[in-house]
Amino acid sequence: MNVKLVESLAQIVQSLSTGERSLLEEKLKATPDLTSAEEQERPFYETATPEEWARAFREWAESHPRNMPYLSDEAISRESIYGERG
């Protein structure tokens, strides 16, 4: 924590007039608190239950086309994949 910065800001706020303090309060309320926003919007992988993970995986799998042709046994044979390195 930057103590000097906080102390400087405190002095500045104390020197503000009533109108300036009101304006400052409005600006602070209008500015979203990034820390709390980050806490509220945690990623799916941090918050999902096992059931939600399973549902999301099924939805992802079903989103792929199913009418693709299958590869032949020759196309997926070890020799065709690795060739001479086999």
Secondary structure as the mmCIF struct_conf table of DSSP 4:
data_model
#
loop_
_struct_conf.conf_type_id
_struct_conf.id
_struct_conf.beg_label_comp_id
_struct_conf.beg_label_asym_id
_struct_conf.beg_label_seq_id
_struct_conf.end_label_comp_id
_struct_conf.end_label_asym_id
_struct_conf.end_label_seq_id
HELX_RH_AL_P HELX_RH_AL_P1 VAL A 3 GLN A 14
TURN_TY1_P TURN_TY1_P1 SER A 15 SER A 15
BEND BEND1 LEU A 16 LEU A 16
HELX_RH_AL_P HELX_RH_AL_P2 THR A 18 ALA A 30
BEND BEND2 THR A 31 THR A 31
HELX_RH_AL_P HELX_RH_AL_P3 LEU A 34 GLN A 40
TURN_TY1_P TURN_TY1_P2 GLU A 41 GLU A 41
HELX_RH_AL_P HELX_RH_AL_P4 PHE A 44 THR A 47
HELX_RH_AL_P HELX_RH_AL_P5 PRO A 50 GLU A 62
TURN_TY1_P TURN_TY1_P3 SER A 63 SER A 63
BEND BEND3 HIS A 64 HIS A 64
BEND BEND4 ARG A 66 ARG A 66
HELX_LH_PP_P HELX_LH_PP_P1 MET A 68 SER A 72
TURN_TY1_P TURN_TY1_P4 ASP A 73 ILE A 76
BEND BEND5 SER A 77 SER A 77
HELX_RH_AL_P HELX_RH_AL_P6 ARG A 78 TYR A 82
HELX_RH_3T_P HELX_RH_3T_P1 GLY A 83 ARG A 85
#
